[in-house]
Amino acid sequence: MEMERADPSLIHAEGRTGLPLADLWLSTVNPYGLPSASRVFSPDYQRLRRTTWP
């Protein structure tokens, strides 16, 4: 048996996860690979209320 594996450093350098479905989704929502801050949304987590004072 012969197995070929991808080099993890190359996958990371290209901004990919190594998971085909996740990589497809990421390339769909961010086709140019622009870096941005990530956010995680959870239905179980209550967001903090923000108030502003004039």
Backbone as CSV, one residue per row, in Angstrom:
resi,resn,N_x,N_y,N_z,CA_x,CA_y,CA_z,C_x,C_y,C_z
1,MET,0.836,-1.156,0.000,0.000,0.000,0.000,0.891,1.233,0.000
2,GLU,0.481,2.184,-0.784,1.221,3.429,-0.877,0.263,4.583,-0.590
3,MET,0.697,5.511,0.237,-0.163,6.625,0.617,0.576,7.934,0.372
4,GLU,-0.132,8.868,-0.213,0.450,10.184,-0.463,-0.302,11.201,0.374
5,ARG,0.429,11.982,1.128,-0.179,12.991,1.987,0.307,14.377,1.584
6,ALA,-0.557,15.336,1.796,-0.201,16.720,1.477,0.679,17.290,2.581
7,ASP,1.555,18.185,2.204,2.429,18.852,3.164,1.624,19.910,3.925
8,PRO,1.484,19.777,5.249,0.672,20.743,6.013,1.161,22.181,5.902
9,SER,2.458,22.389,5.764,2.950,23.761,5.660,2.528,24.409,4.346
10,LEU,2.426,23.639,3.280,1.958,24.185,2.005,0.473,24.507,2.054
11,ILE,-0.294,23.635,2.708,-1.734,23.876,2.835,-1.964,25.171,3.618
12,HIS,-1.240,25.346,4.713,-1.402,26.548,5.542,-0.923,27.794,4.798
13,ALA,0.146,27.677,4.037,0.671,28.832,3.301,-0.323,29.327,2.248
14,GLU,-1.126,28.407,1.712,-2.132,28.785,0.711,-3.423,29.272,1.358
15,GLY,-3.502,29.248,2.688,-4.704,29.703,3.382,-5.816,28.682,3.340
16,ARG,-5.471,27.429,3.269,-6.474,26.359,3.198,-6.484,25.566,4.496
17,THR,-7.548,24.774,4.676,-7.689,23.971,5.886,-7.276,22.526,5.681
18,GLY,-7.317,22.047,4.451,-7.052,20.641,4.179,-8.331,19.827,4.106
19,LEU,-9.456,20.439,4.439,-10.762,19.792,4.337,-11.420,20.288,3.051
20,PRO,-11.675,19.395,2.098,-12.170,19.852,0.783,-13.445,20.687,0.843
21,LEU,-14.419,20.286,1.643,-15.672,21.031,1.698,-15.478,22.404,2.340
22,ALA,-14.680,22.469,3.392,-14.395,23.756,4.044,-13.604,24.665,3.103
23,ASP,-12.633,24.118,2.386,-11.851,24.916,1.446,-12.717,25.445,0.309
24,LEU,-13.673,24.643,-0.153,-14.583,25.090,-1.206,-15.438,26.248,-0.718
25,TRP,-15.966,26.129,0.510,-16.787,27.202,1.065,-15.966,28.468,1.245
26,LEU,-14.754,28.333,1.773,-13.903,29.511,1.979,-13.551,30.193,0.667
27,SER,-13.292,29.420,-0.371,-12.971,30.033,-1.661,-14.201,30.668,-2.298
28,THR,-15.401,30.223,-1.903,-16.628,30.826,-2.419,-16.904,32.167,-1.746
29,VAL,-16.767,32.220,-0.418,-17.060,33.460,0.292,-15.935,34.469,0.232
30,ASN,-14.720,34.008,0.030,-13.564,34.899,-0.031,-12.694,34.485,-1.222
31,PRO,-13.150,34.787,-2.444,-12.443,34.291,-3.632,-11.020,34.828,-3.793
32,TYR,-10.724,35.995,-3.252,-9.395,36.575,-3.421,-8.479,36.307,-2.231
33,GLY,-8.976,35.591,-1.227,-8.158,35.225,-0.080,-7.733,36.397,0.774
34,LEU,-8.600,37.407,0.876,-8.266,38.584,1.675,-8.284,38.233,3.156
35,PRO,-7.265,38.630,3.899,-7.249,38.332,5.336,-8.218,39.237,6.094
36,SER,-8.839,38.692,7.094,-9.731,39.474,7.945,-9.826,38.801,9.305
37,ALA,-10.301,39.543,10.273,-10.484,38.981,11.609,-11.627,37.972,11.572
38,SER,-11.470,36.899,12.280,-12.500,35.866,12.279,-13.475,36.094,13.427
39,ARG,-14.689,35.601,13.239,-15.718,35.671,14.266,-16.396,34.308,14.354
40,VAL,-16.846,33.986,15.538,-17.582,32.743,15.750,-18.923,33.103,16.353
41,PHE,-19.984,32.588,15.769,-21.325,32.822,16.269,-21.858,31.535,16.878
42,SER,-22.521,31.650,18.011,-23.091,30.494,18.682,-24.500,30.837,19.154
43,PRO,-25.475,29.968,18.906,-26.827,30.256,19.382,-26.939,30.154,20.903
44,ASP,-25.979,29.499,21.549,-26.025,29.316,22.996,-25.405,30.478,23.767
45,TYR,-24.700,31.339,23.096,-23.971,32.421,23.752,-24.757,33.716,23.622
46,GLN,-24.996,34.365,24.751,-25.683,35.646,24.702,-24.650,36.745,24.491
47,ARG,-24.894,37.563,23.485,-23.978,38.674,23.233,-24.150,39.747,24.292
48,LEU,-23.069,40.436,24.575,-23.117,41.526,25.535,-23.879,42.704,24.946
49,ARG,-24.609,43.376,25.790,-25.326,44.564,25.328,-24.356,45.723,25.268
50,ARG,-24.404,46.432,24.192,-23.562,47.606,24.042,-24.440,48.845,24.126
51,THR,-24.026,49.761,24.958,-24.739,51.032,25.059,-23.754,52.142,24.803
52,THR,-24.244,53.178,24.197,-23.401,54.350,23.962,-24.022,55.550,24.652
53,TRP,-23.184,56.360,25.146,-23.630,57.565,25.832,-23.221,58.756,24.973
54,PRO,-24.198,59.641,24.690,-23.870,60.766,23.799,-22.859,61.704,24.316
